[in-house]
Amino acid sequence: MTTETITQVTTIALQDEFTPLSEQYLKMRGSNAPEFKVQFLKTFSDLLFSQNDEMLEKLSKTKSASLMNAVFRATESCASFAKKEISFIPFEIFKKEKKGGAEVKTATGEYEALVIFDINFQKQQILKLVNCKRFYTCEIHDGVQVISDMTTGNYSFDGVNDVFKPTVGYYAVFITTDDQIYDIFMSCAEIIERAKFSPGFKAANYTKTNNSIHFEKIVVRNLMKIIPKISEELKSVLAYDESSEYTHYEDVSDNKNTLEAAKKELSEKKGPVKTTEKVTAKVEKEPEVTVTETTDAKQSEIQSFF
């Protein structure tokens, strides 16, 4: 059996498995209108036939609910996997366990379906809006003064935007048919901080600031939030980008209340108190220690997640 034949067999098997599941899924979501159902199945076929052998194998190990949600978003947005308007990214699931006193991460063998919308697809959708007179994005280079008009809420710029100088930020503007201006400027530092909220954040994607789709897409996405009367397709893109969070499985059966343990340890270390003044000092200082430890622990948890 040739590689091509194996791929076809895998694709057909995935389609046969997906069809009955999709009917149940759409019924549960209340989106089982005949037209949408047909488009939903076509979008899944589009996804299958645009993948290579490696990605098909990962597709077969992707959690069903996650895969359904990904195809649903693509269908709502009218985005095509084959045209690279949207891409399927398998997100490997890990389980945290304690072995020999140490915490280790073990792959479960399953995947979550993460989809990424192409920036050019998003821009084309904005240009198709019925209330769009003009829309564009541009880089702002070093030496340009960025001015925020407190009266209008819009931005203006002073100076020469020399493309040979370093990029310091990105600007996007949407002008409606009745000449209302909606614009946004974000510095490169602001964009990076915003990007860090994404579970798929990769620092290497933000080392080059000029001519970067990674910087541009965040500015465009934030502009979409303030554009009035955006289409249902753009609403779907925006909703998915804002809610796509993927977490690790974690075994918490052996975890202990570390805060209570810390309090107990502190109380055991306390010496006899001789004066009222020292008692007051202790009472004032203890909450500061507790709050700091709790905050540091929470911050550590957040950093490990992203």
NULUMMI-944790 format. One record per residue: residue number from 1; residue in one letter; x, y, z of N, C-alpha, C, O in turn. Coordinates in steps of 0.2 Angstrom, whole numbers. Layout:
N
NUM; A; X; Y; Z; X; Y; Z; X; Y; Z; X; Y; Z
...
***
This chain:
306
1; M; 4; -6; 0; 0; 0; 0; 4; 6; 0; 9; 7; 4
2; T; 3; 11; -5; 7; 17; -5; 6; 22; 0; 1; 21; 4
3; T; 10; 27; 1; 9; 32; 6; 3; 36; 5; -1; 38; 9
4; E; 2; 37; -2; -4; 41; -4; -11; 37; -2; -15; 40; 0
5; T; -10; 30; -3; -16; 26; -2; -18; 26; 6; -23; 27; 8
6; I; -12; 26; 10; -13; 26; 17; -16; 33; 19; -20; 33; 24
7; T; -14; 38; 16; -17; 45; 18; -24; 45; 16; -28; 48; 20
8; Q; -26; 42; 11; -33; 42; 9; -37; 38; 14; -43; 40; 15
9; V; -35; 32; 16; -38; 28; 20; -39; 32; 27; -45; 31; 30
10; T; -34; 35; 29; -34; 39; 36; -39; 44; 35; -43; 46; 40
11; T; -39; 48; 30; -44; 54; 29; -51; 51; 29; -55; 54; 32
12; I; -52; 46; 25; -59; 43; 25; -62; 41; 32; -67; 42; 34
13; A; -57; 37; 35; -59; 35; 42; -60; 41; 47; -65; 40; 51
14; L; -57; 46; 46; -58; 52; 50; -65; 55; 49; -68; 58; 53
15; Q; -66; 55; 42; -73; 58; 40; -78; 54; 42; -83; 57; 45
16; D; -78; 47; 42; -83; 43; 44; -84; 44; 52; -90; 43; 54
17; E; -79; 45; 55; -80; 46; 63; -82; 52; 64; -86; 53; 69
18; F; -81; 57; 60; -83; 64; 62; -90; 66; 61; -93; 69; 64
19; T; -93; 63; 55; -100; 64; 53; -105; 63; 58; -109; 68; 60
20; P; -105; 57; 62; -110; 57; 67; -109; 61; 73; -114; 63; 76
21; L; -103; 62; 74; -101; 66; 80; -103; 74; 79; -106; 77; 83
22; S; -103; 76; 73; -104; 83; 71; -112; 84; 71; -114; 89; 73
23; E; -116; 79; 70; -123; 80; 70; -125; 81; 77; -129; 85; 79
24; Q; -122; 77; 82; -124; 78; 89; -121; 84; 92; -125; 88; 95
25; Y; -115; 86; 90; -112; 92; 92; -116; 99; 90; -118; 103; 94
26; L; -118; 99; 83; -122; 104; 81; -129; 105; 84; -132; 110; 85
27; K; -132; 99; 85; -139; 99; 89; -138; 102; 96; -142; 105; 98
28; M; -133; 100; 99; -132; 103; 106; -130; 110; 106; -132; 114; 111
29; R; -127; 113; 101; -126; 120; 100; -132; 124; 97; -132; 130; 97
30; G; -137; 120; 95; -143; 123; 92; -141; 127; 85; -144; 132; 83
31; S; -136; 124; 82; -134; 126; 76; -134; 121; 70; -130; 121; 65
32; N; -140; 117; 70; -140; 112; 66; -145; 113; 60; -148; 109; 57
33; A; -145; 120; 58; -148; 122; 52; -145; 118; 46; -139; 117; 45
34; P; -149; 116; 41; -146; 112; 35; -141; 115; 32; -136; 112; 30
35; E; -141; 122; 30; -136; 125; 27; -129; 125; 31; -124; 124; 28
36; F; -130; 127; 37; -124; 127; 41; -121; 120; 42; -115; 120; 42
37; K; -125; 115; 43; -122; 108; 43; -118; 106; 37; -113; 103; 38
38; V; -121; 108; 31; -117; 106; 25; -111; 110; 25; -105; 107; 23
39; Q; -111; 116; 27; -104; 120; 27; -100; 118; 32; -94; 118; 31
40; F; -102; 115; 38; -98; 113; 43; -94; 107; 41; -88; 106; 42
41; L; -98; 102; 38; -95; 96; 35; -90; 97; 30; -84; 94; 29
42; K; -91; 102; 25; -87; 104; 20; -80; 107; 23; -75; 106; 21
43; T; -81; 111; 28; -75; 114; 32; -71; 109; 35; -65; 109; 34
44; F; -74; 104; 38; -70; 98; 40; -66; 94; 35; -60; 93; 36
45; S; -69; 93; 29; -66; 90; 24; -60; 94; 21; -55; 92; 19
46; D; -61; 101; 21; -56; 105; 19; -50; 105; 24; -44; 105; 21
47; L; -52; 104; 30; -46; 103; 35; -42; 97; 34; -36; 97; 34
48; L; -46; 91; 33; -42; 85; 32; -38; 85; 26; -32; 83; 26
49; F; -41; 87; 20; -37; 87; 14; -31; 92; 13; -28; 92; 8
50; S; -31; 96; 18; -25; 101; 18; -20; 99; 22; -15; 103; 23
51; Q; -20; 93; 25; -15; 91; 30; -10; 86; 27; -12; 82; 23
52; N; -4; 86; 30; 1; 80; 28; 0; 74; 33; -5; 75; 37
53; D; 4; 69; 32; 3; 63; 35; 4; 64; 43; 0; 61; 47
54; E; 9; 68; 45; 10; 69; 52; 4; 73; 55; 3; 71; 61
55; M; 2; 78; 52; -4; 82; 55; -10; 78; 55; -14; 78; 60
56; L; -11; 73; 50; -17; 69; 50; -17; 64; 56; -22; 62; 59
57; E; -11; 62; 58; -10; 57; 64; -12; 61; 70; -15; 58; 75
58; K; -10; 67; 71; -11; 71; 77; -19; 73; 77; -22; 74; 82
59; L; -22; 74; 71; -29; 75; 71; -33; 69; 74; -38; 70; 77
60; S; -30; 63; 72; -34; 57; 75; -33; 57; 82; -37; 53; 85
61; K; -28; 60; 85; -27; 60; 93; -30; 67; 96; -29; 68; 102
62; T; -33; 71; 92; -36; 77; 95; -42; 76; 98; -47; 72; 96
63; K; -43; 79; 104; -50; 78; 108; -56; 80; 104; -55; 86; 100
64; S; -61; 76; 103; -66; 78; 99; -70; 84; 100; -71; 88; 95
65; A; -71; 86; 106; -74; 93; 108; -70; 98; 105; -73; 103; 103
66; S; -63; 98; 106; -59; 103; 104; -59; 104; 97; -59; 109; 94
67; L; -59; 98; 93; -59; 98; 86; -65; 101; 83; -65; 105; 78
68; M; -71; 99; 86; -77; 102; 84; -77; 110; 85; -80; 113; 80
69; N; -75; 112; 90; -75; 119; 92; -71; 123; 86; -73; 128; 84
70; A; -65; 120; 85; -61; 123; 80; -64; 123; 73; -64; 128; 69
71; V; -67; 118; 71; -71; 118; 64; -77; 123; 64; -78; 126; 59
72; F; -80; 123; 70; -86; 128; 71; -83; 135; 70; -87; 139; 66
73; R; -78; 137; 73; -75; 143; 72; -73; 145; 65; -75; 150; 62
74; A; -70; 140; 62; -68; 141; 55; -75; 142; 50; -75; 146; 46
75; T; -80; 138; 52; -86; 138; 48; -89; 145; 49; -92; 148; 44
76; E; -90; 147; 55; -93; 154; 56; -89; 159; 53; -93; 164; 51
77; S; -83; 159; 52; -79; 164; 50; -78; 164; 42; -75; 168; 39
78; C; -81; 158; 39; -80; 157; 32; -73; 157; 30; -71; 159; 24
79; A; -69; 154; 34; -61; 154; 33; -60; 147; 30; -62; 142; 32
80; S; -55; 147; 25; -53; 140; 22; -46; 138; 24; -41; 142; 24
81; F; -46; 132; 26; -40; 129; 28; -35; 128; 22; -29; 129; 22
82; A; -38; 126; 17; -35; 125; 10; -31; 131; 8; -26; 131; 5
83; K; -35; 137; 9; -32; 143; 6; -27; 146; 11; -25; 152; 10
84; K; -26; 143; 17; -22; 145; 22; -25; 152; 26; -21; 156; 29
85; E; -31; 153; 25; -34; 158; 29; -35; 157; 36; -35; 161; 40
86; I; -35; 150; 38; -35; 148; 45; -30; 142; 45; -30; 138; 40
87; S; -27; 141; 50; -22; 135; 51; -24; 131; 57; -25; 134; 62
88; F; -23; 125; 57; -24; 120; 62; -17; 119; 66; -12; 117; 62
89; I; -17; 120; 72; -11; 119; 76; -13; 114; 82; -16; 116; 86
90; P; -10; 108; 82; -11; 104; 87; -7; 106; 94; -1; 107; 93
91; F; -10; 107; 99; -7; 109; 105; -7; 103; 110; -12; 100; 113
92; E; -1; 100; 111; 0; 94; 115; -2; 95; 122; 0; 100; 125
93; I; -6; 90; 125; -8; 90; 132; -3; 86; 136; -1; 81; 135
94; F; -1; 89; 142; 3; 86; 147; 0; 86; 154; -5; 90; 155
95; K; 2; 81; 157; -1; 80; 164; 5; 80; 169; 10; 78; 168
96; K; 4; 84; 174; 9; 85; 179; 8; 80; 185; 2; 79; 187
97; E; 13; 77; 186; 13; 72; 191; 19; 73; 196; 24; 76; 194
98; K; 19; 70; 202; 25; 70; 207; 28; 63; 207; 24; 58; 208
99; K; 34; 63; 205; 38; 56; 205; 44; 57; 209; 48; 61; 207
100; G; 45; 53; 214; 51; 54; 218; 52; 61; 221; 58; 63; 222
101; G; 47; 64; 223; 47; 70; 226; 48; 76; 221; 48; 82; 223
102; A; 49; 75; 215; 49; 80; 210; 43; 80; 205; 40; 75; 204
103; E; 42; 86; 203; 36; 87; 198; 38; 86; 191; 43; 89; 189
104; V; 35; 81; 187; 37; 80; 181; 31; 81; 176; 25; 80; 178
105; K; 32; 82; 170; 26; 83; 165; 27; 77; 160; 32; 76; 157
106; T; 21; 74; 159; 21; 68; 155; 16; 69; 150; 10; 71; 151
107; A; 17; 68; 143; 13; 69; 138; 7; 64; 138; 8; 58; 140
108; T; 1; 66; 137; -5; 61; 138; -6; 58; 131; -10; 53; 131
109; G; -3; 60; 126; -4; 57; 119; -10; 60; 116; -12; 58; 110
110; E; -13; 65; 119; -19; 69; 116; -17; 76; 114; -12; 78; 117
111; Y; -21; 79; 110; -20; 86; 108; -26; 90; 108; -32; 88; 108
112; E; -25; 97; 110; -31; 101; 109; -30; 105; 102; -24; 106; 100
113; A; -35; 107; 99; -35; 110; 93; -35; 117; 93; -40; 120; 96
114; L; -30; 120; 91; -29; 127; 91; -29; 130; 84; -25; 127; 80
115; V; -33; 135; 82; -33; 137; 76; -31; 145; 76; -32; 148; 80
116; I; -27; 147; 70; -24; 153; 70; -27; 156; 63; -26; 153; 58
117; F; -30; 162; 64; -33; 166; 58; -27; 170; 55; -23; 173; 58
118; D; -26; 169; 48; -21; 173; 44; -23; 180; 45; -29; 182; 44
119; I; -18; 185; 46; -18; 192; 46; -21; 195; 40; -26; 199; 40
120; N; -19; 192; 34; -22; 195; 28; -30; 193; 27; -33; 197; 24
121; F; -32; 187; 29; -39; 186; 29; -43; 190; 34; -48; 193; 32
122; Q; -40; 192; 39; -43; 197; 44; -44; 204; 41; -49; 207; 41
123; K; -39; 206; 37; -39; 212; 34; -44; 213; 28; -47; 218; 27
124; Q; -44; 207; 25; -49; 207; 19; -56; 207; 22; -60; 210; 18
125; Q; -57; 204; 27; -64; 204; 30; -66; 211; 32; -72; 213; 32
126; I; -61; 215; 35; -62; 222; 37; -64; 226; 31; -68; 230; 31
127; L; -60; 225; 26; -61; 229; 20; -68; 228; 16; -71; 232; 13
128; K; -71; 222; 18; -77; 220; 15; -83; 223; 19; -89; 222; 16
129; L; -82; 226; 25; -87; 228; 29; -91; 234; 25; -88; 238; 21
130; V; -98; 234; 25; -102; 239; 21; -100; 246; 23; -102; 250; 20
131; N; -98; 247; 30; -97; 254; 32; -90; 256; 32; -88; 261; 35
132; C; -86; 252; 28; -79; 253; 27; -77; 258; 21; -79; 256; 15
133; K; -75; 264; 22; -73; 268; 17; -65; 268; 16; -63; 268; 10
134; R; -61; 267; 21; -54; 266; 21; -51; 262; 27; -54; 263; 33
135; F; -47; 258; 26; -43; 254; 31; -36; 253; 29; -35; 251; 24
136; Y; -32; 254; 34; -25; 252; 32; -21; 252; 39; -23; 254; 44
137; T; -15; 249; 39; -10; 248; 44; -3; 251; 42; -2; 251; 36
138; C; 1; 253; 46; 7; 255; 45; 12; 255; 51; 10; 255; 56
139; E; 19; 255; 49; 24; 255; 55; 26; 262; 56; 26; 266; 52
140; I; 27; 263; 62; 29; 270; 64; 37; 269; 66; 38; 265; 71
141; H; 41; 273; 63; 48; 272; 64; 51; 278; 69; 48; 283; 71
142; D; 57; 276; 71; 60; 280; 76; 61; 287; 73; 63; 288; 68
143; G; 60; 292; 78; 60; 299; 75; 53; 303; 74; 53; 309; 74
144; V; 48; 299; 74; 41; 301; 73; 38; 303; 80; 38; 298; 84
145; Q; 35; 308; 80; 32; 310; 87; 25; 308; 86; 21; 310; 81
146; V; 22; 304; 91; 15; 301; 91; 11; 306; 96; 13; 306; 101
147; I; 6; 309; 93; 2; 313; 97; -5; 311; 98; -8; 309; 93
148; S; -7; 310; 104; -14; 308; 105; -19; 314; 106; -18; 318; 111
149; D; -23; 315; 102; -28; 321; 103; -33; 320; 108; -37; 315; 107
150; M; -33; 323; 114; -38; 322; 119; -45; 324; 117; -50; 322; 121
151; T; -46; 328; 112; -52; 331; 110; -56; 326; 106; -62; 324; 107
152; T; -52; 323; 101; -55; 318; 96; -54; 311; 98; -58; 306; 97
153; G; -49; 310; 102; -47; 303; 104; -43; 299; 99; -42; 293; 99
154; N; -41; 303; 93; -38; 300; 88; -30; 302; 88; -28; 306; 93
155; Y; -26; 299; 84; -19; 300; 84; -17; 304; 78; -20; 304; 73
156; S; -11; 308; 79; -8; 312; 74; -1; 311; 74; 2; 309; 80
157; F; 3; 312; 69; 10; 311; 69; 14; 317; 66; 11; 320; 62
158; D; 20; 318; 69; 24; 323; 67; 31; 321; 66; 34; 317; 70
159; G; 34; 323; 60; 40; 320; 58; 40; 316; 52; 35; 314; 49
160; V; 46; 314; 50; 47; 310; 44; 47; 302; 46; 51; 301; 50
161; N; 43; 298; 43; 43; 291; 45; 48; 288; 40; 46; 284; 35
162; D; 54; 288; 42; 60; 285; 38; 60; 278; 39; 61; 275; 45
163; V; 59; 274; 34; 58; 267; 34; 65; 263; 36; 65; 257; 37
164; F; 70; 267; 35; 77; 264; 36; 79; 264; 44; 84; 262; 46
165; K; 74; 268; 48; 75; 268; 55; 72; 263; 59; 67; 260; 56
166; P; 73; 261; 65; 70; 256; 68; 62; 257; 69; 60; 263; 70
167; T; 59; 252; 69; 51; 252; 70; 50; 253; 78; 52; 248; 82
168; V; 46; 258; 80; 45; 259; 87; 37; 257; 89; 36; 256; 94
169; G; 33; 256; 83; 26; 254; 85; 22; 253; 78; 25; 254; 73
170; Y; 16; 251; 79; 11; 250; 73; 5; 254; 74; 2; 255; 80
171; Y; 2; 256; 69; -4; 260; 68; -9; 257; 64; -7; 255; 58
172; A; -15; 257; 66; -20; 255; 61; -26; 260; 62; -28; 262; 67
173; V; -30; 261; 56; -35; 265; 56; -41; 263; 52; -40; 260; 47
174; F; -47; 264; 54; -53; 262; 50; -57; 268; 50; -59; 271; 55
175; I; -59; 270; 43; -63; 276; 42; -70; 274; 39; -70; 270; 34
176; T; -75; 276; 42; -82; 273; 40; -84; 278; 34; -81; 283; 32
177; T; -90; 275; 31; -92; 279; 25; -95; 286; 27; -96; 290; 23
178; D; -96; 287; 34; -98; 294; 36; -93; 298; 39; -94; 302; 43
179; D; -87; 295; 37; -80; 299; 39; -79; 299; 47; -75; 303; 49
180; Q; -81; 294; 50; -79; 293; 57; -73; 289; 57; -72; 284; 54
181; I; -68; 291; 61; -61; 288; 62; -61; 284; 68; -62; 287; 74
182; Y; -59; 278; 67; -57; 274; 73; -50; 271; 72; -48; 268; 67
183; D; -45; 273; 76; -38; 271; 75; -35; 269; 82; -38; 270; 87
184; I; -29; 266; 81; -26; 264; 87; -18; 264; 86; -16; 262; 80
185; F; -14; 266; 90; -7; 265; 90; -5; 261; 96; -7; 262; 102
186; M; 0; 256; 95; 3; 252; 100; 11; 252; 99; 13; 251; 93
187; S; 14; 254; 104; 22; 253; 104; 23; 246; 103; 19; 242; 105
188; C; 29; 245; 101; 32; 238; 101; 32; 234; 108; 30; 228; 108
189; A; 34; 238; 113; 34; 235; 120; 27; 234; 122; 26; 228; 125
190; E; 22; 238; 120; 15; 236; 122; 12; 230; 118; 9; 226; 121
191; I; 14; 229; 112; 12; 224; 108; 15; 217; 111; 11; 212; 112
192; I; 21; 217; 113; 24; 211; 116; 21; 209; 123; 20; 204; 124
193; E; 19; 214; 127; 16; 213; 133; 9; 210; 132; 7; 206; 136
194; R; 6; 213; 127; -1; 210; 125; 0; 203; 123; -4; 198; 124
195; A; 5; 202; 119; 6; 195; 116; 7; 190; 121; 6; 184; 120
196; K; 10; 192; 126; 12; 187; 132; 6; 184; 135; 7; 178; 138
197; F; 0; 186; 134; -6; 183; 137; -8; 177; 133; -12; 173; 135
198; S; -5; 176; 127; -7; 171; 123; -3; 164; 125; 3; 165; 126
199; P; -7; 159; 125; -3; 153; 127; 2; 150; 122; 6; 146; 124
200; G; 1; 153; 116; 6; 151; 111; 11; 156; 110; 14; 156; 105
201; F; 12; 160; 115; 17; 166; 114; 24; 163; 113; 26; 158; 117
202; K; 28; 165; 108; 35; 163; 107; 39; 170; 106; 38; 174; 102
203; A; 44; 171; 111; 48; 177; 111; 51; 178; 105; 53; 183; 103
204; A; 53; 172; 101; 57; 173; 95; 54; 176; 90; 57; 179; 85
205; N; 47; 176; 90; 43; 179; 85; 43; 187; 85; 41; 190; 81
206; Y; 45; 189; 91; 45; 197; 92; 52; 200; 93; 52; 205; 96
207; T; 57; 196; 91; 64; 199; 91; 65; 204; 85; 68; 209; 86
208; K; 61; 203; 79; 62; 207; 74; 55; 212; 74; 50; 209; 73
209; T; 56; 218; 74; 50; 223; 75; 48; 225; 68; 42; 227; 68
210; N; 52; 226; 63; 50; 229; 57; 47; 223; 52; 49; 218; 52
211; N; 42; 225; 49; 38; 221; 44; 36; 214; 47; 38; 209; 44
212; S; 33; 215; 53; 32; 209; 56; 24; 208; 57; 20; 212; 59
213; I; 22; 202; 54; 14; 200; 55; 12; 199; 62; 7; 200; 64
214; H; 17; 197; 66; 16; 196; 73; 14; 202; 77; 9; 202; 81
215; F; 17; 207; 75; 16; 214; 78; 9; 217; 75; 5; 219; 79
216; E; 9; 216; 69; 3; 219; 65; -4; 216; 67; -9; 219; 68
217; K; -4; 209; 68; -10; 206; 69; -13; 208; 76; -19; 208; 77
218; I; -9; 210; 81; -11; 211; 87; -14; 218; 87; -20; 220; 90
219; V; -11; 223; 83; -14; 230; 82; -21; 229; 79; -26; 233; 80
220; V; -21; 225; 73; -27; 224; 70; -33; 221; 74; -39; 223; 74
221; R; -31; 216; 78; -36; 213; 82; -39; 218; 87; -45; 218; 89
222; N; -35; 222; 90; -37; 227; 95; -41; 233; 91; -46; 236; 95
223; L; -40; 234; 85; -44; 239; 81; -51; 236; 80; -56; 240; 81
224; M; -51; 230; 79; -58; 227; 78; -62; 227; 84; -68; 227; 83
225; K; -60; 228; 90; -64; 229; 96; -67; 235; 96; -73; 236; 99
226; I; -65; 240; 92; -68; 247; 93; -72; 249; 86; -75; 254; 86
227; I; -71; 245; 81; -75; 246; 75; -82; 245; 76; -84; 239; 78
228; P; -86; 249; 74; -94; 248; 75; -96; 244; 69; -94; 244; 63
229; K; -101; 240; 71; -105; 236; 66; -100; 231; 62; -101; 231; 56
230; I; -96; 227; 66; -92; 222; 62; -96; 216; 60; -101; 215; 63
231; S; -94; 213; 55; -98; 207; 53; -98; 201; 58; -94; 201; 62
232; E; -102; 196; 56; -102; 190; 61; -96; 186; 60; -94; 183; 65
233; E; -93; 186; 54; -87; 183; 53; -81; 186; 57; -77; 182; 60
234; L; -81; 192; 57; -76; 195; 61; -77; 195; 69; -72; 194; 73
235; K; -83; 195; 71; -85; 193; 78; -83; 186; 80; -80; 186; 85
236; S; -83; 182; 75; -81; 175; 77; -73; 175; 78; -71; 171; 82
237; V; -70; 178; 73; -63; 178; 73; -60; 181; 80; -56; 179; 83
238; L; -63; 187; 82; -62; 191; 88; -63; 187; 94; -59; 186; 99
239; A; -69; 183; 94; -71; 180; 100; -66; 174; 101; -64; 172; 107
240; Y; -64; 170; 96; -59; 165; 96; -53; 167; 99; -50; 164; 103
241; D; -50; 172; 96; -43; 175; 98; -43; 177; 105; -38; 176; 109
242; E; -49; 179; 108; -49; 182; 115; -50; 176; 120; -49; 177; 126
243; S; -53; 170; 117; -55; 165; 122; -51; 159; 121; -52; 154; 125
244; S; -46; 158; 117; -42; 152; 115; -37; 151; 121; -31; 153; 120
245; E; -39; 148; 126; -34; 146; 131; -34; 139; 132; -39; 136; 133
246; Y; -27; 136; 133; -26; 129; 134; -22; 128; 140; -17; 131; 141
247; T; -24; 124; 145; -21; 123; 151; -18; 116; 151; -21; 111; 148
248; H; -13; 115; 156; -11; 108; 157; -16; 104; 162; -19; 107; 166
249; Y; -16; 98; 161; -19; 94; 166; -14; 93; 172; -8; 93; 171
250; E; -17; 94; 178; -13; 94; 184; -16; 89; 189; -22; 90; 191
251; D; -12; 85; 192; -14; 80; 197; -13; 84; 204; -7; 85; 206
252; V; -18; 85; 207; -18; 89; 213; -19; 85; 220; -20; 87; 225
253; S; -19; 78; 219; -21; 74; 224; -16; 74; 230; -18; 73; 236
254; D; -10; 75; 229; -5; 75; 234; -3; 82; 236; 1; 83; 241
255; N; -6; 87; 233; -5; 94; 235; -7; 96; 242; -12; 93; 244
256; K; -3; 100; 246; -5; 102; 253; -7; 109; 253; -5; 113; 248
257; N; -10; 111; 258; -11; 119; 259; -5; 122; 261; -3; 122; 267
258; T; -1; 125; 256; 5; 128; 258; 5; 134; 262; 9; 135; 266
259; L; -1; 138; 261; -1; 144; 265; -2; 142; 272; 1; 145; 277
260; E; -6; 137; 274; -7; 135; 281; -1; 132; 284; 1; 133; 290
261; A; 3; 128; 280; 9; 125; 282; 14; 131; 284; 18; 131; 289
262; A; 14; 136; 280; 19; 142; 281; 17; 145; 287; 21; 147; 291
263; K; 10; 146; 288; 8; 150; 294; 10; 146; 301; 12; 148; 306
264; K; 9; 139; 300; 11; 135; 306; 19; 135; 307; 21; 135; 313
265; E; 23; 135; 302; 30; 136; 303; 32; 142; 306; 36; 142; 310
266; L; 29; 148; 304; 30; 154; 307; 28; 154; 314; 32; 157; 318
267; S; 22; 151; 316; 20; 151; 323; 25; 147; 327; 26; 149; 333
268; E; 28; 142; 325; 32; 138; 328; 39; 141; 330; 42; 140; 335
269; K; 41; 146; 325; 47; 150; 326; 47; 156; 330; 52; 159; 332
270; K; 40; 158; 332; 40; 164; 336; 43; 163; 343; 41; 157; 346
271; G; 46; 167; 346; 49; 167; 352; 44; 171; 357; 39; 173; 355
272; P; 45; 170; 364; 41; 173; 369; 41; 181; 368; 47; 184; 367
273; V; 36; 184; 368; 35; 191; 368; 35; 194; 375; 31; 192; 379
274; K; 39; 200; 376; 40; 203; 382; 36; 209; 383; 34; 211; 388
275; T; 35; 213; 378; 32; 219; 378; 26; 220; 373; 26; 217; 368
276; T; 22; 225; 375; 16; 226; 371; 18; 229; 364; 15; 227; 359
277; E; 24; 233; 364; 26; 236; 358; 28; 231; 353; 27; 231; 347
278; K; 31; 225; 356; 34; 220; 351; 28; 216; 348; 28; 214; 343
279; V; 23; 215; 352; 17; 212; 350; 13; 215; 344; 12; 212; 339
280; T; 13; 222; 345; 10; 226; 340; 14; 225; 333; 11; 225; 328
281; A; 21; 225; 334; 25; 225; 328; 24; 218; 324; 24; 218; 318
282; K; 23; 213; 329; 22; 206; 325; 16; 206; 321; 15; 204; 316
283; V; 10; 209; 325; 4; 209; 321; 4; 213; 315; 1; 211; 310
284; E; 8; 218; 315; 8; 222; 309; 12; 219; 303; 10; 220; 297
285; K; 17; 215; 305; 22; 212; 300; 19; 206; 297; 20; 205; 291
286; E; 15; 202; 301; 13; 195; 298; 9; 196; 292; 10; 192; 287
287; P; 4; 200; 292; 0; 200; 285; 4; 202; 279; 3; 199; 274
288; E; 10; 206; 280; 14; 208; 274; 18; 202; 272; 18; 201; 266
289; V; 20; 197; 276; 23; 191; 274; 19; 187; 270; 20; 184; 265
290; T; 13; 186; 273; 8; 181; 270; 6; 184; 263; 5; 180; 259
291; V; 4; 190; 263; 2; 193; 256; 8; 192; 251; 6; 190; 245
292; T; 14; 193; 253; 19; 193; 248; 20; 186; 246; 21; 185; 240
293; E; 20; 181; 250; 21; 174; 248; 15; 172; 244; 16; 168; 239
294; T; 9; 174; 245; 4; 172; 241; 4; 175; 234; 3; 171; 229
295; T; 6; 181; 234; 6; 185; 228; 12; 182; 224; 11; 181; 218
296; D; 18; 180; 227; 23; 177; 223; 22; 170; 220; 23; 169; 215
297; A; 18; 167; 224; 16; 160; 222; 11; 160; 216; 12; 157; 211
298; K; 6; 165; 217; 2; 166; 211; 5; 168; 205; 4; 166; 199
299; Q; 10; 173; 206; 14; 176; 200; 18; 170; 197; 18; 170; 191
300; S; 21; 166; 201; 25; 160; 198; 20; 155; 194; 22; 153; 189
301; E; 14; 154; 197; 9; 150; 193; 8; 153; 186; 7; 149; 181
302; I; 6; 159; 186; 5; 163; 180; 10; 162; 175; 9; 161; 169
303; Q; 16; 164; 177; 22; 163; 173; 23; 156; 170; 25; 156; 164
304; S; 22; 151; 174; 23; 144; 172; 18; 143; 167; 20; 139; 162
305; F; 12; 145; 167; 7; 144; 163; 8; 147; 156; 8; 143; 151
306; F; 11; 153; 155; 12; 156; 149; 19; 155; 147; 21; 157; 141
***
